[in-house]
Amino acid sequence: MTDLSPSLAATLADTVDEAVNARFDEEVRFLAELVKVPSDNPPGDCAPHAVRAAELLEAMGFTVERHPVPADLVRANGMISATNLVIRHRFGDGPTVALNAHGDVVPPGEGWSSDPYGAEIRDGVMYGRGVAVSKSDFATYAFALRALIESKAALKGTVELHLTYDEEAGGEIGPKWLLDQGISKPDYAVSASFAYSVVTGHNGCLHLEVQVDGKSAHAARPDTGHDALEAATGILAALYAHRPELAARRSGVAGITHPSLTVGLIQGGINTNVVPDRVTFRLDRRMIPEENPAEVEAELRALIEGAAGGRDGIRVTIRRILLARPFRSVGDAPRLAALFARHAQEVLGVPVGQNGIPLYTDARHYSEAGIPTILYGAGPRDLLEANGHRADEKLVLEDLRRATQVVARSLAELLG
């Protein structure tokens, strides 16, 4: 990582700012086109969006590599289609920086004041599903790279764009697949974010499915069956009683508080007048960065099996659905974070902190591979302001401009 003299850094910053501003109207149109193509996940039929994104990027002059994920692997991850896009621009000898954003989005749901795929602009704000999370950073990163190229700055290194389509399903066939296949071997990574702050850590997440099997019987003779719902109720009570203990486990990462546990889905039973023979539920266990995922899973399994033990005719099966490990700072990431935070504060004119978030993102795949990684991208002061994953998701367009300037400035100094 290169340190520039203050005068040279200021001149370079002005140059890339001018380059960003010169193309900003084009950047807004680019983002609107991305929002207009649905890429909801589920169902996860995202290859058509990659086709459109590649067309737009090639129109900007980039060479776009298309990396379709094998169909069987896509299906195994609960999706229909996915094509990862990679762009590489080599300025000279030096480190490779990967900029990763995801184009898959959660379904829009109800309550919108405008078409979720309309990219409507009202009072300088664009509305649409994915406009903040994280199609915005397709634009941020692409136009930051375009600004660096047009600035003709003497940079040393390579910038890559990793545009992937499975973050909402766990990122296994997006960034992780690109790294596992050896398609990219970056020295640094920046992942999409949704707010002014620079993110240096985030929670992990474990999803378990618990299936409780008993034996059906006529409700007039419940003694002849084994009630799966009664057994499941005992397990649920034990899980909910575990919550206060989790609340006492505090994280040392600013912005993250403690682990949490939620039962988000439950189904079972045959009819009102039948003793239920099967109940299935799924739980979400959020892990703070300090926790060990294997220990968390073992603790939950022991708790569930203990609560079900001793019940005649009851069998419990536990299946892992998802494991997203926590994201931690590795290697030179603290210096990378400080660089981005300094430029963000200069551009935004407000204090910009470094903190963790209670979500989980694709950034963890880079840090798990030993790559110094942070999250930074276009957004407001916090995710709630952007209505991320809610109706009327929005992005203040001036925040898009400023985030693009921050990324371009930071990369210029990093590779300068």
Secondary structure, DSSP 8 states (H G I E B T S, - for coil): -----HHHHHHHHHHHHHHHHHTHHHHHHHHHHHHTS--BTTTTB-HHHHHHHHHHHHHTT---EEEE--HHHHHHTT-SB-EEEEEEEE-SSS-EEEEEEE--B----S--SS-TTS-EEETTEEESTTTTTTHHHHHHHHHHHHHHHHHT----SEEEEEEES-GGGTSTTTHHHHHHTTS---SEEEE--SSSSEEEEE-EEEEEEEEEE-B-EETT-GGGSB-HHHHHHHHHHHHHHTHHHHHT---SSTT----EEEEEEEEE-S-TTEE-SEEEEEEEEEE-TTS-HHHHHHHHHHHHHHHHTT-TT-EEEEEEEEEE--B---TTHHHHHHHHHHHHHHHHSS---EEEESS--THHHHHHTT--EEE--S--SSGGGGTTTSTT-EEEHHHHHHHHHHHHHHHHHHT-
